[in-house]
Amino acid sequence: MKNNNKPATSQQEDASFVRREKRYNHIYITIQVKVGYEWIPVKALDWNKIGFNFSLEHEMPYSNALFKKGHAKFRGKIVWKIQNDDKMVTETILNSLLFDQLKEVAEKDIAGRIAKLVRSNGRGEEKRKLLALLNPQISDKDISGLTERYKQEHQLYRYGIKVESKEWADIVEQTLNYSSAILTMEEIGKEISKIADSIEPIE
């Protein structure tokens, strides 16, 4: 019996390996990628010590890319590429619309929630629901129209990167430590608020 299953290419194996590892998306990492002679700032999303993905309005015609953050430089292998991914473009539009609403919000709690959500990735439905609460006049049809217009005006690519670099591993570790400290402070703040709310006023 003939076996029609083709063996996986090394690029497919690399992509599968990166996706199997636990990834983080509670905060993005700002880095730069070199395209030609220019360094372009991008946001590393769904990251871990062995890789990440990012969006760019340029098609990169090579299999490896050079990145940097501060003085640290490292190389990464491009293991997959998606052009004009609908979810990615829609979330970009939602981020922009929420950021516009942020300028109109006076309440610190709501403003903080919006800012935190805009910085996150892969939470399109939450962003859509929050936008509907803040500005019910913006319909799903409006968002779809803006998404299609953006796709026509921009050739947006998303790249999956595999990295074997101490420099990148150090950046990931520092980011995890930093974000863990922020989350801990937020939890402490919530607990203090609960305790304060439970204390009866002295008359």
Contacts in CASP RR format, 6 or more apart in sequence:
PFRMAT RR
TARGET T0000
AUTHOR 0000-0000-0000
METHOD contacts of the structure
MODEL  1
MKNNNKPATSQQEDASFVRREKRYNHIYITIQVKVGYEWIPVKALDWNKI
GFNFSLEHEMPYSNALFKKGHAKFRGKIVWKIQNDDKMVTETILNSLLFD
QLKEVAEKDIAGRIAKLVRSNGRGEEKRKLLALLNPQISDKDISGLTERY
KQEHQLYRYGIKVESKEWADIVEQTLNYSSAILTMEEIGKEISKIADSIE
PIE
8 16 0 8 1.000
11 79 0 8 1.000
11 80 0 8 1.000
14 77 0 8 1.000
14 79 0 8 1.000
14 162 0 8 1.000
15 79 0 8 1.000
15 80 0 8 1.000
15 160 0 8 1.000
15 162 0 8 1.000
17 50 0 8 1.000
17 162 0 8 1.000
18 48 0 8 1.000
18 50 0 8 1.000
18 51 0 8 1.000
18 79 0 8 1.000
18 160 0 8 1.000
18 161 0 8 1.000
18 162 0 8 1.000
21 48 0 8 1.000
21 49 0 8 1.000
21 50 0 8 1.000
22 48 0 8 1.000
23 46 0 8 1.000
23 47 0 8 1.000
23 48 0 8 1.000
23 52 0 8 1.000
24 46 0 8 1.000
24 47 0 8 1.000
24 48 0 8 1.000
24 176 0 8 1.000
25 45 0 8 1.000
25 46 0 8 1.000
25 47 0 8 1.000
25 120 0 8 1.000
25 121 0 8 1.000
25 122 0 8 1.000
26 120 0 8 1.000
26 179 0 8 1.000
26 183 0 8 1.000
27 119 0 8 1.000
27 120 0 8 1.000
27 175 0 8 1.000
27 179 0 8 1.000
28 43 0 8 1.000
28 44 0 8 1.000
28 45 0 8 1.000
28 47 0 8 1.000
28 119 0 8 1.000
28 121 0 8 1.000
29 43 0 8 1.000
29 44 0 8 1.000
29 47 0 8 1.000
29 52 0 8 1.000
29 69 0 8 1.000
29 171 0 8 1.000
29 172 0 8 1.000
29 175 0 8 1.000
30 41 0 8 1.000
30 42 0 8 1.000
30 43 0 8 1.000
30 44 0 8 1.000
30 69 0 8 1.000
31 41 0 8 1.000
31 42 0 8 1.000
31 43 0 8 1.000
31 44 0 8 1.000
31 54 0 8 1.000
31 67 0 8 1.000
31 68 0 8 1.000
31 69 0 8 1.000
31 171 0 8 1.000
32 39 0 8 1.000
32 40 0 8 1.000
32 41 0 8 1.000
32 42 0 8 1.000
32 67 0 8 1.000
32 68 0 8 1.000
32 69 0 8 1.000
33 39 0 8 1.000
33 40 0 8 1.000
33 42 0 8 1.000
33 54 0 8 1.000
33 56 0 8 1.000
33 60 0 8 1.000
33 65 0 8 1.000
33 66 0 8 1.000
33 67 0 8 1.000
34 40 0 8 1.000
34 65 0 8 1.000
34 66 0 8 1.000
34 67 0 8 1.000
34 68 0 8 1.000
35 56 0 8 1.000
35 58 0 8 1.000
35 60 0 8 1.000
39 68 0 8 1.000
40 56 0 8 1.000
40 58 0 8 1.000
42 54 0 8 1.000
42 55 0 8 1.000
42 56 0 8 1.000
43 54 0 8 1.000
43 55 0 8 1.000
44 52 0 8 1.000
44 53 0 8 1.000
44 54 0 8 1.000
45 52 0 8 1.000
45 53 0 8 1.000
45 54 0 8 1.000
45 55 0 8 1.000
45 121 0 8 1.000
46 52 0 8 1.000
46 53 0 8 1.000
46 121 0 8 1.000
47 172 0 8 1.000
47 175 0 8 1.000
48 172 0 8 1.000
49 163 0 8 1.000
49 168 0 8 1.000
49 169 0 8 1.000
49 172 0 8 1.000
49 173 0 8 1.000
50 162 0 8 1.000
50 163 0 8 1.000
50 164 0 8 1.000
51 76 0 8 1.000
51 160 0 8 1.000
51 161 0 8 1.000
51 162 0 8 1.000
51 163 0 8 1.000
51 168 0 8 1.000
52 160 0 8 1.000
52 161 0 8 1.000
52 163 0 8 1.000
53 158 0 8 1.000
53 159 0 8 1.000
53 160 0 8 1.000
53 161 0 8 1.000
54 158 0 8 1.000
54 159 0 8 1.000
54 160 0 8 1.000
54 161 0 8 1.000
55 88 0 8 1.000
55 92 0 8 1.000
55 156 0 8 1.000
55 157 0 8 1.000
55 158 0 8 1.000
55 159 0 8 1.000
56 156 0 8 1.000
56 157 0 8 1.000
56 158 0 8 1.000
56 159 0 8 1.000
57 154 0 8 1.000
57 155 0 8 1.000
57 156 0 8 1.000
57 157 0 8 1.000
58 157 0 8 1.000
59 83 0 8 1.000
59 155 0 8 1.000
59 157 0 8 1.000
60 78 0 8 1.000
60 81 0 8 1.000
60 157 0 8 1.000
60 159 0 8 1.000
62 78 0 8 1.000
63 77 0 8 1.000
63 78 0 8 1.000
64 75 0 8 1.000
64 76 0 8 1.000
64 77 0 8 1.000
64 78 0 8 1.000
65 75 0 8 1.000
65 76 0 8 1.000
65 78 0 8 1.000
65 159 0 8 1.000
65 161 0 8 1.000
66 73 0 8 1.000
66 74 0 8 1.000
66 75 0 8 1.000
66 76 0 8 1.000
67 73 0 8 1.000
67 74 0 8 1.000
67 75 0 8 1.000
67 76 0 8 1.000
67 161 0 8 1.000
67 168 0 8 1.000
68 74 0 8 1.000
69 171 0 8 1.000
72 167 0 8 1.000
72 168 0 8 1.000
72 170 0 8 1.000
72 171 0 8 1.000
73 167 0 8 1.000
74 163 0 8 1.000
74 165 0 8 1.000
74 167 0 8 1.000
74 168 0 8 1.000
75 163 0 8 1.000
75 165 0 8 1.000
76 161 0 8 1.000
76 162 0 8 1.000
76 163 0 8 1.000
76 164 0 8 1.000
76 165 0 8 1.000
77 161 0 8 1.000
77 162 0 8 1.000
77 163 0 8 1.000
78 159 0 8 1.000
78 160 0 8 1.000
78 161 0 8 1.000
79 160 0 8 1.000
79 161 0 8 1.000
79 162 0 8 1.000
80 159 0 8 1.000
80 160 0 8 1.000
81 157 0 8 1.000
81 158 0 8 1.000
81 159 0 8 1.000
81 160 0 8 1.000
82 88 0 8 1.000
82 157 0 8 1.000
82 158 0 8 1.000
83 155 0 8 1.000
83 156 0 8 1.000
83 157 0 8 1.000
83 158 0 8 1.000
84 151 0 8 1.000
84 154 0 8 1.000
84 155 0 8 1.000
84 156 0 8 1.000
84 157 0 8 1.000
85 156 0 8 1.000
85 158 0 8 1.000
86 147 0 8 1.000
87 122 0 8 1.000
87 124 0 8 1.000
88 156 0 8 1.000
88 158 0 8 1.000
89 147 0 8 1.000
89 150 0 8 1.000
89 151 0 8 1.000
89 156 0 8 1.000
90 124 0 8 1.000
90 143 0 8 1.000
90 147 0 8 1.000
91 121 0 8 1.000
91 122 0 8 1.000
91 123 0 8 1.000
91 124 0 8 1.000
91 127 0 8 1.000
92 150 0 8 1.000
92 156 0 8 1.000
93 143 0 8 1.000
93 146 0 8 1.000
93 147 0 8 1.000
93 150 0 8 1.000
94 124 0 8 1.000
94 127 0 8 1.000
94 128 0 8 1.000
94 131 0 8 1.000
94 143 0 8 1.000
95 118 0 8 1.000
95 127 0 8 1.000
97 131 0 8 1.000
97 135 0 8 1.000
97 138 0 8 1.000
97 143 0 8 1.000
97 146 0 8 1.000
98 114 0 8 1.000
98 117 0 8 1.000
98 118 0 8 1.000
98 127 0 8 1.000
98 130 0 8 1.000
98 131 0 8 1.000
98 134 0 8 1.000
99 114 0 8 1.000
99 118 0 8 1.000
101 114 0 8 1.000
101 131 0 8 1.000
101 134 0 8 1.000
101 135 0 8 1.000
102 111 0 8 1.000
102 114 0 8 1.000
102 115 0 8 1.000
102 118 0 8 1.000
105 111 0 8 1.000
105 114 0 8 1.000
105 134 0 8 1.000
113 130 0 8 1.000
114 130 0 8 1.000
114 134 0 8 1.000
117 123 0 8 1.000
117 126 0 8 1.000
117 127 0 8 1.000
117 130 0 8 1.000
118 127 0 8 1.000
128 140 0 8 1.000
128 143 0 8 1.000
131 138 0 8 1.000
132 138 0 8 1.000
150 156 0 8 1.000
END
